[in-house]
Amino acid sequence: MGALNGHGNAKGVLDVMRVVSLGGQAGDVRLLSEKTLDLVFDVQADGVDLVLGVPLRFGIGFGLAPSGAVPYLPGGRTCFWGGWGGSMIVMDTDRRVTTSYVMNRMAPGIVGSPRAEAYLAAVYAALGR
């Protein structure tokens, strides 16, 4: 399975993934076209993931919100992914916000965790969601 055993911290994950939230650009450099970003949000699968065992909607490369696995995410053009132990990255293109959470101590959670949920709730409360 791809993407197993990635290593990084919250800032490193944020630096890479914010390109999605910022319309495909990093500073003055375009890394993803609008067409590619549209593919991220084109639903490719919708149902119970056979590996994770939770309901997920998938675009190209990411889970899409709203998702049964992550019901606390906002709707719209928001995509996400998480890791075993509770890490979570959320790219919200409507608000141009990326939230990255990588924990120091693993906790129960396949896609996010109660801690990731609390951080995301605080971010969206600050944004006036």
N, C-alpha and C positions, 0 to 999 in steps of 0.2 A: 504494500500500500504506500502510495506517495505521501510525502509530508510528515512521515513519522520521525520522531526524535529530533525536532528542531531545537536549537538553542539560541537564546537571545534574552534581552531585557526589554522592559516596556518602552523605553526610548528608542531602541533599535527597531522594534516592531513598528512603532509609530512613525519613525522616519521613512520607512519603506511604504507603509500602507496609506499614509495620508495623501499620497498621489491620487488615490481613488476619490477621496473626499474633495480634493481640490481640482477636480475636473481634468485629471490626467497630467497636470503640470507639477514640477518641482522647481520653484523659482521661475526662471525664464525658460526652462527646458521642458518641452512637451515629451512625455514618456508614453502616454496612452492616448489614442485617438478617441474622439467622441463615439465612433462606431464600436470600438473595443469596449468602452464604458457601457454602452447600451447592451452589449452582450452579457456583461456582468449581471444585468437586471432582467434578462430574458429567461424566464423560467424554463429550466431543462428537466427538472424532476420535482415531484411533489408527492410526498408520502413518507412512510417509515423507512429511514436509512437502514440498510441491511447490516451495516457494521456497528453503528452507534445504537441502533434499536430505538430511536426517537423520531418523531415526525419532523421532517425538514423540507423546506423548499430550497432548491438549488438553482442558481444562475451558473455562469461560467466562473468557476473557481471559488465561489463563496456561498454561504447560506444567505437567504433573503428574509427580510422581516416583512410582515409578522411571521413568526415561525412557532409551531407548537413546542419546539424544544426551548425557545427563548421568547416567551410571551411578553416580556417586559420591554422589548425593543419598540421604538416608534415605527410607524408605517412609512410609506413613501419610498424614496430611493435610498434605502438603508441596507447595507450588507454587512456580514460579520463572519468571524470564525473564532473558534476557541481551541483549547487544548486540554488534554487529560490533566486533572489537578486543579482546574478552575481558571486558567488564563482566558482572556477574551480580547478581541479587537473588533471595534465597530466603526464602520465608515458611513457617515450620514451625509450624502451628497446634497440633500435639500438644505441643510444647515451649514454645510462645509466644515463639519466637525469630525474629528477622529478621536476615539477614546481607546486607550490601550491599557490593559491590566495584565501584569505578569506577577505572580505571587512568589514570595520567598519560601513558603512552605506549602506543599501540595495539600489540597483539600478535596473532598468528594466533589465530583463534577465532571461531566463529559464535555459539555459545551457551556463554559462559564461556571459560575458558582454563586452562592449567596453573597460572597464578598464582591464579586464582579457586578452582580445585580445592584448592590448598594451603591457602588461607585457610579454606575451608569445612571441610577435614579438621581443621585446628587448632581451629576452633570446636567441632566435634562431639567431638573428643578431650577438650577442656576440659569438655564437658557429660557426658562419660562414656558416649558412644554405644556 
